[in-house]
Amino acid sequence: MSLFKRLLGKEETGLETIQADADLFTDLQEHLPDQPLIRLRPHEDNPGLSNAKGLIRSLYHYRKDGYGRNDSPINSFEIWFDEGEVRFYFHPDTREMKNSGKKHFEDQYPGTRMVEEQDPFPEINEGDYIAAAEMTLSNHFARPLKTVEGPQSFDRDPHGSLTSEMVVENERTTAGERVKGEKVKMVVQVVFQPISRSWSRGGLFGTNLNDYADDLKKPKQKGDSMSQFMRAVVGLEPAMREPTQKMRKSARMISELKGEPAFLTDIRIIGISPYDEISRQHVGGVVEEFENFNNPVTEQTLQMRRLNEEEIQTTLEMAAARDLPSSTLGKISAMKDVLTVPELAGIVHIPNKDIHTPNVDWTKMEKGSGVPTSIPGLDDVQKEMQASVDNPAEAARAESEEDADSRMVAVDEHDEAAEDIDLTIESEDDVFEEPGSGLRSAADGRGLNTDQAIEEENEEGNEDPGSQSSDSTEPNEESGEDSGWLDLGLTEEEGDEE
């Protein structure tokens, strides 16, 4: 490692970066896929990790072409930190997968809103620094990662710590420059393609899962080849080591995967920032979070594959295209990363609010439901309740005024003539009559009768020897006077101002 790279901190993360220019932008545009990127806006109370296995199993669509080659769709699931928030995406390989994929997400994660994204790749500005890494299995693919079920399953959703590491908030560079979260983009992309179920019977690299598991249960020779040779020279039997309980348990877990649907998988991590160190730090942080997928029994985990500058360029192109390696060497390398349904489900799923990550792009309501445009806050309700206890007279007066205002609004909203006031509201719906009132009311059930208590109070206050009897308080249809204004103690002009 050069001194220059040590000073930049590259020794710590082991990550290289490239700097974006106009040519890079043009190149990525040429690799963008035909099908649109689907933005997933889940409800925060969705089932989360518990429905992950059902989702992945529904996305298993294996098929072959006329030559017997794998022609299954290559889909991708992506987590972005973009424009200051965490977002989730699904990219279908075909129109068929677009339609069925939407249905599968809706079935497993009710309330998720889906929008076709206009920008299929995060914005990269000229001069931005881009760091990238790929995650690959540390051991033979027969050894499973931690899964969403069974004894070696997750205690909590691994997307919690992973998405938190992607978020950039209130950070500064080593030079003291303030880093704006809106200027930083992070992408975790999981590209996966179904493979034939024969993979567990020796169809992939000739490895049969039962044979691999049986081999783990057999005794192994102790020591190196030289020590075994010396024992043979002196006529001693080879020293043998019996399989441990851990190895037997691992063998049992491997055997249980036989016949399980599986996928070729490529996991990419990309960081984009105006600051070289920020891109590397957050990509490196996400790499470390993938350690949560480690299975301590099978000793299987995900480890980082370092990329040089040329490989970063290639990874960006494949990420933009949502594709797997196409070269022969690349295909052989990719085939070692086979994940079964329970394994892939731990990576490809929609989390819920239990992850406690800030700035997640949740949808605010269940699909098809509605909420009032204005809802009183809890603090406001508590203040009103306390005020009614401290000053009951004032609370009663305010309630009376509010009730009077609501009646005035109901009358004002009615399309009435100056000379002929009709308190019946006509609407497109049926007009209802209030039971026992003899008067009609609006379709929402609100009566327009003047409150009897207010009428009686005003009658007593306005009573004099020359006044009309209490029976004359009904609206005078001939004169066009509206007794509603008089009952409220207001002139018509004051009522308009109110």
VOVOKE-8056 format. One record per residue (C-alpha): x, y, z. Coordinates in steps of 0.2 Angstrom, whole numbers, padded with zeros to 4 digits. Layout:
N
    xx    yy    zz
     X     Y     Z
...
// end
This chain:
498
    xx    yy    zz
  0000  0000  0000
  0007  0017 -0005
  0010  0031  0007
 -0002  0041 -0004
 -0016  0028 -0001
 -0012  0027  0017
 -0015  0046  0019
 -0031  0045  0010
 -0037  0031  0022
 -0038  0017  0008
 -0028  0006  0019
 -0042  0006  0031
 -0056  0002  0019
 -0047 -0007  0005
 -0058  0002 -0007
 -0053  0011 -0023
 -0063  0026 -0031
 -0065  0033 -0048
 -0070  0051 -0052
 -0085  0054 -0063
 -0084  0063 -0079
 -0095  0066 -0094
 -0089  0050 -0103
 -0095  0040 -0088
 -0112  0047 -0088
 -0114  0044 -0107
 -0108  0026 -0105
 -0121  0022 -0091
 -0135  0029 -0100
 -0131  0017 -0114
 -0133  0002 -0102
 -0149  0007 -0094
 -0162 -0007 -0096
 -0179 -0006 -0106
 -0191 -0010 -0092
 -0194  0004 -0079
 -0188  0004 -0061
 -0202  0001 -0049
 -0201  0012 -0033
 -0208  0003 -0018
 -0216  0014 -0004
 -0221  0002  0009
 -0232  0005  0024
 -0222  0006  0040
 -0233 -0008  0048
 -0230 -0021  0035
 -0225 -0039  0039
 -0207 -0036  0036
 -0195 -0051  0037
 -0209 -0063  0041
 -0216 -0063  0023
 -0199 -0062  0015
 -0198 -0081  0011
 -0215 -0080  0003
 -0210 -0066 -0008
 -0194 -0074 -0014
 -0202 -0091 -0018
 -0215 -0082 -0028
 -0201 -0074 -0039
 -0194 -0090 -0043
 -0198 -0092 -0062
 -0185 -0105 -0069
 -0186 -0108 -0088
 -0174 -0114 -0102
 -0172 -0109 -0120
 -0173 -0120 -0135
 -0155 -0126 -0132
 -0157 -0130 -0114
 -0149 -0115 -0107
 -0155 -0105 -0092
 -0167 -0091 -0099
 -0174 -0086 -0083
 -0178 -0068 -0079
 -0164 -0058 -0070
 -0172 -0046 -0058
 -0165 -0034 -0045
 -0170 -0028 -0028
 -0162 -0012 -0023
 -0160  0000 -0008
 -0155  0018 -0011
 -0151  0032  0000
 -0155  0047 -0012
 -0160  0065 -0009
 -0159  0062  0009
 -0170  0047  0011
 -0170  0028  0011
 -0179  0021 -0004
 -0183  0003 -0010
 -0184 -0003 -0028
 -0188 -0018 -0038
 -0182 -0019 -0056
 -0191 -0033 -0067
 -0182 -0041 -0081
 -0197 -0042 -0092
 -0215 -0035 -0094
 -0221 -0051 -0088
 -0211 -0050 -0072
 -0216 -0032 -0070
 -0234 -0037 -0069
 -0232 -0053 -0059
 -0219 -0044 -0048
 -0230 -0030 -0043
 -0244 -0043 -0038
 -0232 -0053 -0028
 -0226 -0037 -0018
 -0244 -0032 -0015
 -0249 -0050 -0009
 -0234 -0051  0003
 -0233 -0033  0008
 -0251 -0025  0008
 -0252 -0006  0007
 -0236 -0004 -0003
 -0238  0009 -0016
 -0228  0006 -0032
 -0223  0020 -0044
 -0213  0018 -0060
 -0197  0029 -0058
 -0192  0041 -0071
 -0173  0040 -0066
 -0167  0022 -0066
 -0150  0026 -0059
 -0145  0039 -0045
 -0139  0055 -0052
 -0120  0056 -0054
 -0112  0073 -0056
 -0096  0077 -0065
 -0082  0077 -0052
 -0091  0065 -0040
 -0081  0051 -0032
 -0088  0033 -0034
 -0083  0018 -0023
 -0089  0001 -0026
 -0088 -0017 -0019
 -0096 -0034 -0022
 -0101 -0046 -0009
 -0097 -0065 -0012
 -0099 -0081 -0001
 -0083 -0085  0009
 -0085 -0104  0008
 -0093 -0117 -0004
 -0111 -0112 -0009
 -0117 -0128 -0001
 -0114 -0121  0016
 -0129 -0109  0020
 -0129 -0092  0026
 -0140 -0086  0041
 -0158 -0088  0035
 -0175 -0081  0040
 -0181 -0097  0048
 -0173 -0111  0058
 -0161 -0112  0073
 -0148 -0100  0064
 -0161 -0087  0059
 -0160 -0068  0062
 -0165 -0061  0079
 -0170 -0044  0071
 -0171 -0038  0053
 -0153 -0035  0046
 -0159 -0021  0036
 -0160 -0010  0052
 -0141 -0008  0054
 -0138 -0009  0035
 -0150  0005  0030
 -0144  0015  0045
 -0126  0014  0038
 -0132  0021  0022
 -0139  0036  0029
 -0128  0052  0029
 -0133  0065  0042
 -0123  0078  0051
 -0106  0072  0045
 -0090  0082  0042
 -0074  0077  0032
 -0057  0076  0040
 -0054  0093  0033
 -0069  0100  0043
 -0081  0102  0028
 -0099  0099  0032
 -0107  0085  0021
 -0125  0087  0015
 -0135  0071  0015
 -0143  0077 -0001
 -0126  0077 -0010
 -0122  0058 -0006
 -0130  0043 -0014
 -0129  0025 -0009
 -0135  0010 -0018
 -0136 -0009 -0012
 -0141 -0019 -0027
 -0145 -0037 -0027
 -0147 -0045 -0044
 -0154 -0063 -0044
 -0158 -0076 -0057
 -0167 -0093 -0054
 -0157 -0109 -0058
 -0163 -0127 -0060
 -0167 -0137 -0045
 -0154 -0149 -0051
 -0141 -0138 -0042
 -0143 -0148 -0026
 -0140 -0165 -0035
 -0124 -0161 -0043
 -0129 -0150 -0057
 -0118 -0135 -0052
 -0099 -0139 -0051
 -0104 -0157 -0049
 -0108 -0155 -0030
 -0121 -0165 -0023
 -0127 -0158 -0006
 -0130 -0175  0002
 -0112 -0181 -0003
 -0105 -0164  0003
 -0115 -0166  0020
 -0109 -0184  0022
 -0091 -0179  0019
 -0092 -0167  0034
 -0098 -0182  0045
 -0083 -0193  0041
 -0067 -0194  0052
 -0053 -0183  0045
 -0034 -0186  0046
 -0025 -0176  0059
 -0009 -0166  0055
 -0001 -0162  0038
  0004 -0174  0024
  0022 -0175  0031
  0017 -0181  0048
  0005 -0194  0041
  0020 -0200  0030
  0031 -0202  0046
  0018 -0211  0055
  0016 -0223  0040
  0035 -0225  0040
  0036 -0231  0058
  0021 -0242  0055
  0008 -0232  0064
 -0010 -0230  0058
 -0015 -0212  0052
 -0021 -0201  0066
 -0039 -0198  0064
 -0051 -0184  0070
 -0069 -0187  0074
 -0082 -0174  0067
 -0087 -0162  0080
 -0105 -0158  0085
 -0104 -0142  0075
 -0099 -0151  0059
 -0113 -0164  0061
 -0125 -0150  0064
 -0119 -0141  0049
 -0121 -0157  0038
 -0139 -0158  0044
 -0142 -0140  0039
 -0134 -0143  0021
 -0145 -0159  0019
 -0161 -0149  0022
 -0157 -0138  0007
 -0159 -0152 -0005
 -0172 -0148 -0018
 -0174 -0130 -0012
 -0176 -0117 -0026
 -0160 -0107 -0028
 -0154 -0091 -0037
 -0137 -0085 -0044
 -0134 -0069 -0035
 -0123 -0054 -0036
 -0123 -0041 -0022
 -0116 -0024 -0027
 -0113 -0009 -0015
 -0110  0008 -0023
 -0106  0025 -0015
 -0107  0042 -0024
 -0101  0058 -0016
 -0092  0074 -0019
 -0080  0068 -0006
 -0068  0053 -0009
 -0067  0048  0009
 -0086  0049  0012
 -0089  0037 -0003
 -0076  0025  0004
 -0082  0026  0022
 -0100  0022  0019
 -0097  0008  0006
 -0085  0001  0019
 -0098  0002  0033
 -0111 -0007  0023
 -0099 -0021  0019
 -0096 -0023  0037
 -0115 -0024  0040
 -0116 -0039  0029
 -0107 -0048  0043
 -0124 -0050  0051
 -0128 -0064  0038
 -0114 -0075  0045
 -0119 -0092  0050
 -0108 -0098  0064
 -0112 -0116  0062
 -0108 -0118  0044
 -0095 -0104  0045
 -0103 -0096  0029
 -0103 -0077  0027
 -0102 -0064  0014
 -0085 -0056  0011
 -0080 -0041  0001
 -0072 -0043 -0016
 -0061 -0028 -0019
 -0062 -0019 -0036
 -0049 -0009 -0045
 -0053  0006 -0055
 -0057 -0004 -0071
 -0068 -0016 -0061
 -0077 -0002 -0053
 -0082  0005 -0071
 -0088 -0013 -0076
 -0098 -0015 -0060
 -0107  0002 -0063
 -0111 -0003 -0081
 -0119 -0020 -0075
 -0127 -0011 -0060
 -0135  0001 -0073
 -0141 -0013 -0084
 -0146 -0024 -0069
 -0137 -0039 -0077
 -0126 -0053 -0071
 -0108 -0056 -0079
 -0108 -0061 -0097
 -0090 -0067 -0099
 -0086 -0085 -0097
 -0074 -0081 -0082
 -0087 -0070 -0075
 -0101 -0083 -0076
 -0090 -0096 -0068
 -0086 -0083 -0054
 -0104 -0079 -0052
 -0110 -0097 -0051
 -0101 -0099 -0034
 -0114 -0087 -0026
 -0129 -0098 -0025
 -0142 -0093 -0012
 -0158 -0103 -0008
 -0175 -0095 -0005
 -0172 -0094  0015
 -0155 -0086  0012
 -0160 -0074 -0001
 -0175 -0069  0009
 -0164 -0062  0022
 -0157 -0049  0009
 -0171 -0046 -0003
 -0187 -0040  0007
 -0196 -0025  0013
 -0192 -0020  0031
 -0205 -0012  0043
 -0203  0002  0056
 -0194 -0010  0068
 -0178 -0006  0059
 -0179  0012  0067
 -0169  0020  0052
 -0172  0038  0050
 -0178  0046  0034
 -0186  0030  0026
 -0198  0033  0012
 -0214  0025  0020
 -0231  0028  0013
 -0242  0036  0025
 -0258  0026  0023
 -0265  0009  0018
 -0268  0008  0000
 -0286  0013 -0004
 -0289  0022  0013
 -0291  0040  0016
 -0287  0052  0030
 -0295  0069  0034
 -0284  0084  0028
 -0284  0091  0045
 -0283  0081  0061
 -0281  0090  0078
 -0265  0085  0087
 -0264  0077  0103
 -0257  0092  0112
 -0271  0103  0106
 -0284  0091  0112
 -0275  0090  0129
 -0274  0109  0130
 -0293  0110  0127
 -0297  0097  0140
 -0286  0106  0153
 -0294  0123  0149
 -0312  0116  0152
 -0306  0110  0169
 -0298  0127  0174
 -0311  0138  0167
 -0328  0129  0164
 -0337  0146  0161
 -0325  0151  0147
 -0326  0134  0140
 -0345  0134  0139
 -0345  0151  0131
 -0332  0145  0118
 -0342  0130  0115
 -0358  0140  0113
 -0349  0152  0100
 -0342  0138  0091
 -0359  0130  0090
 -0367  0146  0084
 -0353  0148  0071
 -0356  0131  0064
 -0374  0134  0062
 -0370  0151  0053
 -0358  0141  0041
 -0372  0129  0037
 -0384  0142  0032
 -0371  0152  0023
 -0365  0137  0013
 -0383  0135  0007
 -0387  0143 -0010
 -0401  0154 -0003
 -0411  0169 -0011
 -0413  0185 -0003
 -0432  0185 -0004
 -0435  0167 -0001
 -0425  0158  0012
 -0426  0139  0011
 -0417  0129  0024
 -0417  0113  0013
 -0401  0108  0005
 -0402  0100 -0012
 -0389  0088 -0017
 -0385  0075 -0030
 -0389  0062 -0016
 -0406  0059 -0008
 -0413  0072  0004
 -0416  0065  0021
 -0428  0070  0034
 -0424  0070  0053
 -0435  0058  0062
 -0448  0067  0071
 -0443  0085  0066
 -0454  0087  0051
 -0440  0096  0042
 -0428  0090  0029
 -0409  0089  0031
 -0393  0087  0021
 -0388  0070  0014
 -0374  0069  0027
 -0388  0069  0041
 -0385  0087  0048
 -0401  0096  0052
 -0403  0114  0049
 -0416  0118  0063
 -0412  0133  0074
 -0407  0127  0091
 -0423  0128  0102
 -0413  0133  0117
 -0406  0148  0109
 -0423  0153  0102
 -0431  0152  0119
 -0417  0163  0126
 -0419  0176  0113
 -0437  0176  0115
 -0436  0180  0133
 -0423  0193  0130
 -0433  0202  0116
 -0450  0201  0125
 -0459  0218  0127
 -0478  0223  0128
 -0479  0227  0109
 -0469  0212  0103
 -0476  0198  0093
 -0480  0181  0102
 -0467  0167  0103
 -0476  0159  0089
 -0470  0173  0077
 -0452  0168  0078
 -0453  0157  0062
 -0445  0164  0047
 -0456  0177  0038
 -0457  0171  0020
 -0466  0186  0014
 -0454  0199  0020
 -0439  0188  0017
 -0432  0191  0034
 -0421  0177  0041
 -0424  0175  0060
 -0408  0165  0061
 -0398  0182  0061
 -0410  0188  0075
 -0409  0173  0085
 -0390  0174  0086
 -0391  0192  0092
 -0383  0199  0076
 -0388  0211  0062
 -0388  0204  0045
 -0373  0215  0041
 -0364  0209  0057
 -0368  0191  0052
 -0359  0194  0035
 -0344  0200  0043
 -0344  0186  0055
// end
